[in-house]
């Protein structure tokens, strides 16, 4: 269930990217890569620039310097909807489902640009199997779901676009630990079975490092540490700053 567009091994590359909100520089030369099939974590405190990095990646925030390449092509000048069609999909912080639409209608909104009706139905069935809590509420309005169910729906809606790269912005925010564990297990399953690359922005550093292969740590708009997630889990400075140790 991935886009038909040929994959460059490097799915995403940010190189010395800068971006600003007015006079405030949010990104100060950020460089990172995501390889095909990887789960990468992007960690940092509130205001570190994590969400800004995602916005630049999806074209929602124009960079003031550096370059962004997705699937081997520079994204400068490409509209967000074109990037979605190419396989770059973001699940934003706060879920942002359509509360007045049913679960099934929300899923269909994730496939708004697709014309392959039979495959859309198959993907919808697959996702309702993947998230059984949604299957039992398929005809319910999205706004009536619990917070955890809404997060599941937001992820499922994103997957209806058949992404090459799925950007997840704070998927654990505001959820109970049991729900978080279930969602992260499903994220891992999606990556293993479908080969979808995932860039995960998450404040729960231990959870993100456990789920990912590599990680980058941001501080005030800069990447200040990077490496294999297992190594960062054992790094004393990372433990002190992010893991409560």
N, C-alpha and C positions, 0 to 999 in steps of 0.2 A: 504493500500500500504506500508506495512512494511515487513522486513525480516521475514522468517519463523523460524529463530533461537529463542529458548525459551528465554524470557527476565528475567534476574535478575532485581529486583526492582531498584538496583543501576546499571545504564547502564554504567557509567564511574566513575572510582575512581583514582585520582592521589594522591599518599601518599608520602610526603616528597621528591618530585622529584627534582633532580639536573641535570643540563645539561650545556655543555660548547661548545664554538666555540674556539678551540685552548686553549689559556690561559685565555680567557674571560669567566667567569661563567655567563650564561644568566638566569638560574633558580637556586634559592638558597633555596630549600626546599619547593616547592609548593605543597599544598594539596587542592584538591577540589573534589566535587562529582556532578554528574548529575543523577537525578532519571528518570525513565521511564516517558515519556510524558511531561517533564518539558522544559521550555525555560529558560536558564541560561545565564546571561550576564557576560562577562569578560572584565573589563574596565581598562584603564590606559593610560598614556602618551606614545608617541613614545619612543621605547627603553625600555619599562617596562618589556618586556618578554612575551607579550600576544601571538604573533605569534610563539614564541619558544615553548610555552606550547602546541599549536596546533600541531606543528611539532613532538614533543615528543609523543603526543597522537596517531598520525598516523604512527609512526615508521620512519619518515623522519629524525629525530634527535635522536640518541640513548641517553638514560639517563645515567648519570654517577653515579647516586644514586637514591634510592627510588624505588617505583613500580607504574606501570600503569596497571589497570585492566579494561577490556571492557567486558560488559555483563557477569561478574562473573569470567572471566579468565585473568590471567596474560598475557600481550602481549609481554613480553621479548622474542626476537628471532623470532617473527612473522614478515613476510614481509608485506609491506604496501598493496600490492594487495590482500593478504589473509585477512587483516582486512577489506578491502572494500567488499569482498565477504561475510564477516560475518556481514556487516551492518554498518560499520563506514566509512562515506564519508565526505570529505572536499571540500568546494567551496573556492578556494584560493583567496587571495587578488589580485586584478588586472584582475579578470575574467578568463584569460587564456583559452578562447575558441579556437577552431580550425578555424582560419579565412578563410581558403580556402575550408572548408566543409560547406555544406548548414546547415540550422537550423535543419532539420530533421536528417541529418547525424551526427551533433553534439549530438543530443539527443540519437541516437543509440550508440554513443561512450560511453555514460554513462551506457549502458546496455551490454557492450562488453563481460562480463563474464556470462551472462544469456542465457539459452537455451529455455525458455518458450516463443516462438515467438508470440503466441496469446496474452499473458499477456503483452508482450513488446508493441504490437500495442495498447492495451487498455491504457497502461500507457502513451504512446505518445499522444494519443487522449485526455486523461485527462489533461495533461500538456499544450497542445495547447489550451484547453478550459480555463485553469487556467490563462494562459498568452495570451490573445487575440492578443496582438501586435505581438507575434511570429507566430500565426496561419496565419496571412496575409502575412508573409514573410517566410513561411516554406521552399520554394525552393530557398531562397536567401542565398548567402554566408555569414557566420557569420561575416566576416570582414567588411561587408557593413552596419551592424546594428549600431544604435546609442549606446552611452555608457550605457544608461538605458536598452535598449533591450539586449545588450550583458550580462549585469548583470542578467537579467531575464533568459537568455539562460544558463548561468553558473549554476544558481540555479536549473533550470529544468533538466539540464544534470545530476546534482548530485542526484536529486530525481529519475532519471531513474534507479539508483542502489538500489532502495527500502531500504533506510537506516533506521536503528534503531535509529542512532544518526547522525545528520547533523551538521557539523562544518562550520560556516560561518565567514570568515575572512574579516572584513571591507566591508560589502555589500553596504554601503552608499557612499563609497569613490568616490569623483569626480562627484557626481550626483546632479541634480537639486532637490530642496525640494519637488516638486510635485511628481517626480519620486520616491524619497526616501519613501514618505508616502505610495505610491501604493505598493512598494516592501515589506514594513514592514506589511502592511495589508495582503498581500499574505502569508508572513511568518507566521503570526498569524493564518490564515485560514488553512494552511498546518498542523500546530500543533494541532489545534482544531479538524479537520475532519479526519486526518490520525494518530494522536497520535505520530507523529515523535518527538523525543526529539531533542532539538536544543541547541548547545553551540555557543553563539554569541559573537564574538570579534568585538568591535565597539568603535570608538573614540567619536561619538555623544552620550554622556553619558545620556542625558535626554531621547532621543529616545530609547536607549537600556533599560534603567530602566523602561520606560513606557511599553515596549513590553515584559519584562521578569518577572518571578516569584521571582527569587533570583538573586543575583549578587555577584561577587568577584571583588575587586579592587587590581591591581598589581602596585607595585612601585619598581623599580630596582631589578626585579627578585624575589620579595616576594609578598605574599598575605598580604595586610596591612589592609583590611576591608572586611567584608562579611555580608550578611544578606538578609532579604526580600527586594525586590526592592523598595516597597512603603516606607519602613523605611529609606532606603538610600537616596531616593529622598528628604526626609525632614531633613536629617542629615546636620547640619550646616557646618561641615568640608568638607563633600562631595560637598555641594553647592558651597563653596568657591573655592575648587580645580578643580571641573569638570563641574559645572552648571552655572558658571558666576554669582554666588550670594554670 
